[in-house]
Amino acid sequence: MTTVGQKYKCAVCTNEVVVTKDGVGVLACCGRPMEPIGEGFECK
């Protein structure tokens, strides 16, 4: 489950994303799950 504001990073290409909408599933990049790295910014 992803929650608004969570920040994820790809260990392969170093892309980073901030979740803007709650959801289920796994964020993936470069064929691998992305790793949570903390909180990003608050989305409205």
The first five atom37 places (N, CA, C, CB, O) and aatype in JSON, in Angstrom:
{
  "aatype": [12, 16, 16, 19, 7, 5, 11, 18, 11, 4, 0, 19, 4, 16, 2, 6, 19, 19, 19, 16, 11, 3, 7, 19, 7, 19, 10, 0, 4, 4, 7, 1, 14, 12, 6, 14, 9, 7, 6, 7, 13, 6, 4, 11],
  "atom_mask": [
    [1, 1, 1, 1, 1],
    [1, 1, 1, 1, 1],
    [1, 1, 1, 1, 1],
    [1, 1, 1, 1, 1],
    [1, 1, 1, 0, 1],
    [1, 1, 1, 1, 1],
    [1, 1, 1, 1, 1],
    [1, 1, 1, 1, 1],
    [1, 1, 1, 1, 1],
    [1, 1, 1, 1, 1],
    [1, 1, 1, 1, 1],
    [1, 1, 1, 1, 1],
    [1, 1, 1, 1, 1],
    [1, 1, 1, 1, 1],
    [1, 1, 1, 1, 1],
    [1, 1, 1, 1, 1],
    [1, 1, 1, 1, 1],
    [1, 1, 1, 1, 1],
    [1, 1, 1, 1, 1],
    [1, 1, 1, 1, 1],
    [1, 1, 1, 1, 1],
    [1, 1, 1, 1, 1],
    [1, 1, 1, 0, 1],
    [1, 1, 1, 1, 1],
    [1, 1, 1, 0, 1],
    [1, 1, 1, 1, 1],
    [1, 1, 1, 1, 1],
    [1, 1, 1, 1, 1],
    [1, 1, 1, 1, 1],
    [1, 1, 1, 1, 1],
    [1, 1, 1, 0, 1],
    [1, 1, 1, 1, 1],
    [1, 1, 1, 1, 1],
    [1, 1, 1, 1, 1],
    [1, 1, 1, 1, 1],
    [1, 1, 1, 1, 1],
    [1, 1, 1, 1, 1],
    [1, 1, 1, 0, 1],
    [1, 1, 1, 1, 1],
    [1, 1, 1, 0, 1],
    [1, 1, 1, 1, 1],
    [1, 1, 1, 1, 1],
    [1, 1, 1, 1, 1],
    [1, 1, 1, 1, 1]
  ],
  "atom_positions": [
    [[0.83, -1.18, 0.0], [0.0, 0.0, 0.0], [0.87, 1.24, 0.0], [-0.94, 0.0, 1.2], [1.81, 1.35, 0.79]],
    [[0.57, 2.17, -0.87], [1.29, 3.44, -0.89], [0.4, 4.53, -0.29], [1.71, 3.81, -2.34], [-0.82, 4.48, -0.4]],
    [[1.04, 5.49, 0.34], [0.33, 6.58, 1.0], [0.85, 7.91, 0.47], [0.49, 6.49, 2.53], [2.05, 8.07, 0.21]],
    [[-0.05, 8.86, 0.33], [0.33, 10.19, -0.16], [1.5, 10.73, 0.64], [-0.87, 11.17, -0.08], [1.5, 10.69, 1.87]],
    [[2.5, 11.24, -0.07], [3.67, 11.85, 0.56], [4.87, 10.93, 0.67], [0.0, 0.0, 0.0], [5.98, 11.4, 0.88]],
    [[4.67, 9.62, 0.53], [5.81, 8.7, 0.6], [6.72, 8.92, -0.6], [5.33, 7.22, 0.65], [6.26, 9.24, -1.69]],
    [[8.01, 8.74, -0.38], [9.01, 8.93, -1.43], [9.73, 7.61, -1.68], [10.03, 10.04, -1.05], [10.1, 6.92, -0.73]],
    [[9.92, 7.27, -2.95], [10.56, 6.01, -3.35], [11.69, 6.3, -4.32], [9.54, 5.03, -3.98], [11.66, 7.29, -5.05]],
    [[12.71, 5.41, -4.32], [13.86, 5.58, -5.2], [14.2, 4.25, -5.86], [15.09, 6.13, -4.42], [14.12, 3.2, -5.22]],
    [[14.57, 4.3, -7.13], [15.02, 3.11, -7.85], [16.5, 2.9, -7.56], [14.77, 3.26, -9.4], [17.31, 3.81, -7.7]],
    [[16.85, 1.69, -7.14], [18.24, 1.37, -6.81], [19.1, 1.23, -8.06], [18.29, 0.07, -6.0], [20.33, 1.26, -7.97]],
    [[18.47, 1.08, -9.24], [19.22, 0.9, -10.47], [19.53, 2.24, -11.14], [18.44, 0.01, -11.44], [20.7, 2.56, -11.37]],
    [[18.49, 3.03, -11.45], [18.7, 4.27, -12.21], [18.59, 5.53, -11.36], [17.71, 4.35, -13.34], [18.79, 6.64, -11.87]],
    [[18.27, 5.4, -10.09], [18.14, 6.46, -9.1], [16.96, 7.41, -9.33], [19.39, 7.26, -9.07], [16.92, 8.49, -8.74]],
    [[15.98, 7.03, -10.18], [14.76, 7.82, -10.3], [14.08, 7.87, -8.95], [13.8, 7.25, -11.38], [14.11, 6.89, -8.19]],
    [[13.44, 9.01, -8.63], [12.71, 9.15, -7.39], [11.28, 9.57, -7.71], [13.39, 10.18, -6.46], [11.04, 10.33, -8.65]],
    [[10.32, 9.07, -6.92], [8.93, 9.46, -7.08], [8.33, 9.77, -5.72], [8.12, 8.34, -7.77], [8.76, 9.23, -4.69]],
    [[7.35, 10.66, -5.72], [6.57, 10.97, -4.52], [5.14, 10.57, -4.83], [6.69, 12.49, -4.11], [4.6, 10.96, -5.87]],
    [[4.53, 9.82, -3.95], [3.16, 9.35, -4.14], [2.2, 10.51, -3.98], [2.81, 8.21, -3.14], [2.24, 11.24, -2.99]],
    [[1.31, 10.69, -4.98], [0.33, 11.77, -4.95], [-1.08, 11.26, -4.75], [0.41, 12.58, -6.21], [-2.01, 12.06, -4.59]],
    [[-1.28, 9.92, -4.77], [-2.6, 9.33, -4.58], [-2.41, 7.96, -3.91], [-3.37, 9.19, -5.93], [-1.63, 7.14, -4.38]],
    [[-3.14, 7.72, -2.81], [-3.07, 6.43, -2.13], [-3.41, 5.31, -3.1], [-4.03, 6.4, -0.91], [-4.22, 5.49, -4.01]],
    [[-2.79, 4.15, -2.9], [-3.09, 3.01, -3.76], [-2.53, 1.72, -3.22], [0.0, 0.0, 0.0], [-1.85, 1.69, -2.19]],
    [[-2.84, 0.64, -3.92], [-2.33, -0.68, -3.56], [-1.38, -1.14, -4.64], [-3.49, -1.7, -3.35], [-1.43, -0.65, -5.77]],
    [[-0.52, -2.08, -4.32], [0.44, -2.59, -5.29], [1.84, -2.15, -4.94], [0.0, 0.0, 0.0], [2.09, -1.59, -3.87]],
    [[2.76, -2.44, -5.86], [4.17, -2.15, -5.63], [4.66, -1.21, -6.72], [5.02, -3.45, -5.61], [4.43, -1.45, -7.9]],
    [[5.34, -0.13, -6.32], [5.96, 0.75, -7.31], [7.21, 0.05, -7.83], [6.31, 2.15, -6.69], [8.01, -0.46, -7.04]],
    [[7.39, 0.03, -9.14], [8.54, -0.65, -9.73], [9.18, 0.22, -10.8], [8.12, -2.0, -10.32], [8.52, 1.03, -11.45]],
    [[10.48, 0.04, -10.97], [11.26, 0.75, -11.99], [12.43, -0.18, -12.36], [11.78, 2.16, -11.46], [12.96, -0.87, -11.5]],
    [[12.81, -0.19, -13.62], [13.9, -1.02, -14.09], [13.7, -2.5, -13.74], [15.22, -0.53, -13.5], [14.66, -3.24, -13.52]],
    [[12.43, -2.93, -13.7], [12.11, -4.31, -13.44], [12.23, -4.75, -11.99], [0.0, 0.0, 0.0], [12.17, -5.95, -11.69]],
    [[12.42, -3.81, -11.08], [12.57, -4.13, -9.66], [11.68, -3.22, -8.83], [14.05, -3.98, -9.22], [11.37, -2.1, -9.24]],
    [[11.25, -3.7, -7.64], [10.47, -2.83, -6.75], [11.31, -1.63, -6.3], [9.97, -3.63, -5.51], [12.51, -1.75, -6.06]],
    [[10.67, -0.48, -6.19], [11.36, 0.71, -5.71], [11.42, 0.66, -4.18], [10.64, 2.02, -6.19], [10.57, 0.05, -3.54]],
    [[12.44, 1.29, -3.62], [12.66, 1.28, -2.17], [12.15, 2.57, -1.55], [14.15, 1.08, -1.85], [12.43, 3.66, -2.06]],
    [[11.4, 2.48, -0.44], [10.96, 3.7, 0.25], [12.15, 4.42, 0.86], [9.91, 3.36, 1.34], [13.03, 3.79, 1.45]],
    [[12.18, 5.74, 0.72], [13.31, 6.51, 1.27], [12.84, 7.62, 2.19], [14.16, 7.11, 0.14], [13.63, 8.48, 2.56]],
    [[11.56, 7.62, 2.56], [11.05, 8.62, 3.5], [9.86, 9.34, 2.94], [0.0, 0.0, 0.0], [9.16, 8.85, 2.06]],
    [[9.64, 10.52, 3.47], [8.51, 11.34, 3.09], [8.95, 12.41, 2.1], [7.85, 11.99, 4.32], [10.05, 12.96, 2.22]],
    [[8.11, 12.69, 1.13], [8.39, 13.74, 0.15], [7.76, 15.03, 0.6], [0.0, 0.0, 0.0], [8.2, 15.64, 1.58]],
    [[6.75, 15.46, -0.12], [6.04, 16.69, 0.24], [4.57, 16.38, 0.32], [6.32, 17.82, -0.79], [4.11, 15.35, -0.19]],
    [[3.82, 17.25, 0.96], [2.39, 17.03, 1.11], [1.67, 17.39, -0.18], [1.84, 17.84, 2.28], [1.86, 18.48, -0.71]],
    [[0.85, 16.49, -0.67], [0.09, 16.7, -1.89], [-1.35, 16.99, -1.54], [0.19, 15.49, -2.83], [-1.91, 16.38, -0.63]],
    [[-1.96, 17.92, -2.27], [-3.37, 18.24, -2.02], [-4.2, 18.0, -3.23], [-3.53, 19.67, -1.58], [-5.41, 18.22, -3.21]]
  ]
}
